[in-house]
Amino acid sequence: MKLFLQTVGLFLILILCSSMQMSRKNSTFVKYIETYSPLAIEQMKEYKIPASITLAQGILESGAGQGVLARKSNNHFGIKCHSGWKGKRVYHNDDRKGECFRKYRKVEDSYTDHSKFLAERAHYSSLFKLNIRDYKKWSKGLQRCGYATDRAYANKLIKVIEDYELYRFDSGKKSKKDKRKENINFRKRTIYKSFGLIYTEALDNDSYEELSICTDFKIKDLLKFNEVHEDYPLRKGDVVYLQAKKSKADKPHYDHVVEVGESMHSISQRYGMKLKSLYHLNKLDKDYVPEEGDVLKLR
């Protein structure tokens, strides 16, 4: 009986932990992603805009579909009328009172118009020279091109993409069954040491699967050390730690001034400190988005 109660107790704890993990994600965001990710992927295939970017912008600009503009006008990207717009219009307070916004018959029209808005304007042409899987550069590029006036716009996009692992929609990954048929490209790895931690650097078209084989570390350990999901896209030069990060940065790194396009995760990687510790040290909750110029304590 005692063993039975212990087993039941352990089972209940596992359920509770699972529920707590699920509760950390905004259910409205999750529903939005489930509903519109296929549409974002379709747009990516046709217009070469990362699905992660489209989804993150849709979530931010429409309040995950709950904003007035989205509910009454099917406008999920906050696109204003601008010159040449011949469709329906609606007026809404934004930077100024009573500004003109585009109104669509259905949400799909909003997604297509958003893609065309970026793809057909010279103003955004620089974005299409970027790697379609580099959501960080796309985020910074959108802010630089003036898509939104918010100084933290790029960092907000990056946070949504990383928190909800939207980058998985950009991968075009084959199924694990197909992937096993492929040969891993074994490449020599140089091991470095910094902040008292051993690490390596990602190469072109790298993955945690290849890193696992080449470094003889289990994938689950590498993901845990670097606090990422299995589908997290690696860029050439990214630091990949081969051991657990520290609770604070080494001296003389006492603080960090946030730059455009940085997330709490990228900052934690830069200094070899755990993401949880970075939040805790600065007394910040998980909803915090670093804004350009913010100063964060590192120890």
Sequence and secondary structure as in RCSB ss.txt:
>XXXX:A:sequence
MKLFLQTVGLFLILILCSSMQMSRKNSTFVKYIETYSPLAIEQMKEYKIPASITLAQGILESGAGQGVLARKSNN
HFGIKCHSGWKGKRVYHNDDRKGECFRKYRKVEDSYTDHSKFLAERAHYSSLFKLNIRDYKKWSKGLQRCGYATD
RAYANKLIKVIEDYELYRFDSGKKSKKDKRKENINFRKRTIYKSFGLIYTEALDNDSYEELSICTDFKIKDLLKF
NEVHEDYPLRKGDVVYLQAKKSKADKPHYDHVVEVGESMHSISQRYGMKLKSLYHLNKLDKDYVPEEGDVLKLR
>XXXX:A:secstr
 HHHHHHHHHHHHHHHHHHHHHHTS HHHHHHHHHHHHHHHHHHHHH   HHHHHHHHHHHHTTTTSHHHHHH  
SS  B  TT  SEEEEE SSSTTEEEEE SSHHHHHHHHHHHHHT GGGGGGGGS TT HHHHHHHHHHTTS   
TTHHHHHHHHHHHTTGGGGTS    HHHHTTS         EEETTEEEEE  TT  HHHHHHHHT  HHHHHHH
HT  TT    TT EEESS  BSS  TT  EEE  TT  HHHHHHHHTB HHHHHHHTT  TT    TT EEE  
